[in-house]
């Protein structure tokens, strides 16, 4: 392999990457904000659910063990 072919392939790769980035459809600011809010709400709901389940299991196990 000659070093010229490696450098040529590298620059060809960079050109291909730039072409592919131009094809990307980026979300709008509004879409990003809405999606972020949805993620936070779902994370909050999940954390509350697991906190309730954990508390219930804690009480069940302690009532069985008697501590």
C-alpha distances in whole Angstrom, upper triangle without the diagonal:
4,6,8,7,7,11,12,11,13,16,16,17,20,21,21,23,25,26,27,29,31,32,34,37,39,42,45,47,49,47,46,49,51,48,48,52,52,49,52,55,53,52,56,57,55,56,60,59,58,60,63,62,61,65,66,65,66,69,69,68,70,73,72,72,75,73
4,5,6,7,9,10,11,13,15,16,17,19,20,21,23,25,26,27,29,31,32,34,38,39,42,45,47,50,48,46,49,51,49,49,53,52,50,53,56,54,53,57,58,56,57,61,61,59,62,65,64,63,66,68,67,68,71,71,70,72,75,75,74,77,75
4,5,5,6,9,10,11,13,14,15,17,19,20,21,23,24,26,27,29,31,32,36,37,40,43,44,47,45,44,47,49,46,46,50,50,48,50,53,52,51,55,56,54,55,59,59,58,60,63,62,61,65,66,65,66,69,70,68,71,74,73,73,75,74
4,5,5,6,9,10,11,12,14,15,17,18,20,21,23,24,26,27,29,31,34,35,39,41,43,46,45,43,46,48,46,46,50,50,48,50,54,53,52,55,57,55,56,60,60,59,61,64,63,62,66,68,66,67,71,71,70,72,75,75,74,77,75
4,5,5,6,8,10,10,12,14,15,16,18,20,21,22,24,26,27,29,33,34,37,40,42,45,43,42,45,47,44,45,49,48,46,49,52,51,50,54,55,53,54,58,58,57,59,62,61,61,64,66,64,66,69,69,68,71,73,73,73,75,74
4,5,5,6,9,10,10,12,14,15,16,19,20,21,23,25,26,27,31,32,35,38,40,43,41,39,43,44,42,42,46,46,44,46,49,48,47,50,52,50,51,55,55,54,56,59,58,57,61,62,61,62,66,66,65,67,70,70,69,72,70
4,5,5,6,9,10,11,12,14,15,17,19,20,21,23,25,26,30,31,34,37,38,41,40,38,41,43,41,41,45,45,43,45,49,48,47,50,52,50,51,55,55,54,56,59,58,58,61,63,62,63,66,67,66,68,71,71,70,73,71
4,5,5,6,9,10,11,12,14,16,17,18,20,21,23,25,29,30,34,36,38,41,39,38,41,43,41,41,45,45,43,46,49,48,47,51,52,51,52,55,56,55,57,60,59,59,62,64,63,64,67,68,67,69,72,72,72,74,73
4,6,5,6,9,10,10,12,14,15,16,18,20,21,23,27,28,32,34,36,39,37,36,39,41,39,39,43,43,41,43,46,45,45,48,50,48,49,53,53,52,54,57,56,56,59,61,60,61,64,65,64,66,69,69,68,71,70
4,5,5,6,9,10,11,13,14,15,17,19,20,22,25,26,30,32,34,37,35,33,37,39,36,37,40,40,38,41,44,43,42,46,47,46,47,50,51,49,52,55,54,54,57,59,58,59,62,63,62,64,67,67,66,69,67
4,5,5,6,9,10,11,12,14,15,17,19,20,24,25,29,31,33,36,34,33,36,38,36,36,40,41,39,41,44,43,43,46,48,47,48,51,52,51,53,56,55,55,58,60,59,60,64,64,64,66,69,69,68,71,69
4,5,5,6,9,10,11,12,14,16,17,19,23,24,28,30,32,35,34,33,36,38,36,36,40,40,38,41,44,43,43,46,48,46,48,51,51,51,53,56,55,55,58,60,59,60,64,64,63,66,68,68,68,71,70
4,5,5,6,9,10,11,12,14,16,17,21,22,26,28,30,33,31,30,33,35,33,33,37,37,35,38,41,40,39,43,44,43,44,47,48,47,49,52,51,51,55,56,55,57,60,60,60,62,65,65,65,67,66
4,5,5,6,9,10,11,13,15,16,19,20,24,26,28,31,29,28,31,33,31,32,35,36,34,36,39,39,38,41,43,42,43,47,47,46,48,51,51,51,54,56,55,56,59,60,60,62,64,65,65,67,65
4,5,5,6,9,10,11,13,15,18,20,23,26,28,31,29,28,32,34,32,32,36,36,35,38,40,40,40,43,45,44,45,48,49,48,50,53,53,53,56,58,57,58,62,62,62,64,67,67,67,69,68
4,5,5,6,9,10,11,13,17,18,22,25,27,30,28,27,31,32,30,31,35,35,33,36,39,38,38,41,43,41,43,46,46,46,48,51,51,51,54,55,55,56,60,60,60,62,64,65,65,67,66
4,5,5,6,9,10,11,15,16,19,22,24,27,25,24,28,29,27,28,31,31,30,33,35,35,34,38,39,38,40,43,43,43,45,48,47,48,51,52,52,53,56,57,57,59,61,61,62,64,63
4,5,5,6,9,10,14,15,18,21,23,26,24,23,27,28,27,28,31,31,30,33,36,35,35,38,40,39,41,44,44,44,46,49,49,49,52,54,53,55,58,58,58,61,63,63,64,66,64
4,6,5,7,9,13,15,18,21,23,26,24,24,28,29,27,28,32,32,31,34,36,36,36,39,41,40,42,45,45,45,47,50,50,50,53,55,54,56,59,59,59,62,64,64,65,67,66
4,5,5,7,11,12,16,19,22,24,22,22,25,26,24,26,29,29,28,31,33,33,33,36,38,37,38,41,42,42,44,46,46,47,50,51,51,53,55,56,56,58,61,61,61,64,63
4,5,5,9,10,14,16,18,21,19,19,22,24,22,23,27,27,26,29,31,31,31,34,36,35,36,39,40,40,42,45,45,45,48,50,50,51,54,54,55,57,59,60,60,62,61
4,6,8,10,14,16,18,21,20,19,23,24,23,24,28,28,28,30,33,32,33,36,37,37,39,42,42,42,45,47,47,48,50,52,52,54,56,57,57,59,62,62,63,65,64
4,6,9,13,15,18,21,19,19,23,23,22,24,27,27,26,29,31,31,32,35,36,36,38,40,41,41,43,46,45,46,49,50,51,52,55,55,56,58,60,61,62,64,63
4,6,10,12,15,17,15,15,19,20,18,20,23,23,23,26,28,27,28,31,32,32,34,37,37,37,40,42,42,43,46,47,47,49,51,52,52,55,57,57,58,60,59
4,7,9,13,14,12,13,16,17,16,18,21,21,21,24,26,25,27,29,30,30,33,35,35,36,38,40,41,42,44,46,46,48,50,51,52,54,56,56,57,59,58
4,7,9,12,10,10,13,14,13,15,18,18,18,21,23,23,24,27,28,29,30,33,33,34,36,38,39,40,42,44,44,46,48,49,50,52,54,55,56,57,56
4,7,8,6,6,10,11,10,12,15,15,16,18,20,20,22,24,25,26,28,30,31,32,34,36,36,37,40,41,42,43,46,47,48,50,51,53,53,55,54
4,5,5,6,9,10,11,12,14,15,17,19,20,21,23,25,26,27,29,31,32,33,35,36,38,39,41,42,43,45,47,48,49,51,53,54,55,56,55
4,5,5,6,9,10,11,12,14,15,17,18,20,21,23,25,26,27,29,30,32,33,35,36,37,39,41,42,43,45,47,48,49,51,53,53,55,53
4,5,5,6,9,10,11,12,14,16,17,18,20,21,23,24,26,27,29,30,32,33,35,36,38,39,41,42,44,45,46,48,50,51,52,53,52
4,5,5,6,8,10,11,12,14,15,16,18,20,21,22,24,26,27,28,30,32,33,34,36,37,39,40,42,43,45,46,48,49,50,52,51
4,6,5,6,9,10,11,12,14,15,16,18,20,21,22,24,26,27,28,30,32,33,34,36,37,38,41,42,43,45,46,48,49,50,49
4,6,5,6,9,10,11,12,14,15,17,18,20,21,23,24,26,27,29,30,31,33,35,36,37,39,41,42,43,45,47,48,49,47
4,5,5,6,9,10,11,12,14,15,17,18,20,21,23,24,26,27,29,30,32,33,35,36,38,39,40,42,44,45,46,47,46
4,5,5,6,9,10,11,12,14,15,16,18,20,21,22,24,26,27,28,30,32,33,34,36,37,39,40,42,43,44,46,45
4,5,5,6,9,10,11,12,14,15,16,18,20,21,22,24,26,27,29,30,31,33,35,36,37,39,41,42,43,44,43
4,5,5,6,9,10,11,12,14,15,17,18,20,21,23,24,26,27,29,30,31,33,35,36,37,39,41,42,43,42
4,5,5,6,8,10,11,12,14,15,16,18,20,21,22,24,26,27,28,30,32,33,34,36,38,39,40,41,41
4,6,5,6,9,10,10,12,14,15,16,18,20,21,22,24,26,27,28,30,31,32,34,36,37,38,40,39
4,6,5,6,9,10,10,12,14,15,16,18,20,21,22,24,26,27,29,30,31,33,34,36,37,38,37
4,5,5,6,9,10,11,12,14,15,17,18,20,21,23,24,26,27,29,30,32,33,35,36,37,36
4,5,5,6,8,10,10,12,14,15,16,18,20,21,22,24,26,27,28,30,32,33,34,35,35
4,6,5,6,9,10,11,12,14,15,16,18,20,21,22,24,26,27,28,30,31,32,34,33
4,5,5,6,9,10,10,12,14,15,16,18,20,21,23,24,26,27,29,30,31,32,31
4,6,5,6,9,10,11,12,14,15,17,18,20,21,23,24,26,27,29,30,31,30
4,5,5,6,8,10,11,12,14,15,16,18,20,21,22,24,26,27,28,29,29
4,5,5,6,9,10,10,12,14,15,16,18,20,21,22,24,26,26,28,27
4,6,5,6,9,10,11,12,14,15,17,18,20,21,22,24,26,26,25
4,5,5,6,9,10,11,12,14,16,17,18,20,21,23,24,25,25
4,5,5,6,8,10,10,12,14,15,16,18,20,21,22,23,23
4,6,5,6,9,10,10,12,14,15,16,18,20,21,22,21
4,5,5,6,9,10,11,12,14,15,16,18,20,21,20
4,5,5,6,8,10,10,12,14,15,17,18,19,19
4,5,5,6,9,10,11,12,14,15,16,18,17
4,6,5,6,9,10,11,12,14,15,16,15
4,5,5,6,9,10,11,12,14,15,15
4,5,5,6,8,10,11,12,14,14
4,6,5,6,8,10,10,12,11
4,6,5,6,9,10,10,10
4,6,5,6,9,10,11
4,5,5,6,8,9
4,5,5,5,6
4,6,5,7
4,5,8
4,6
4
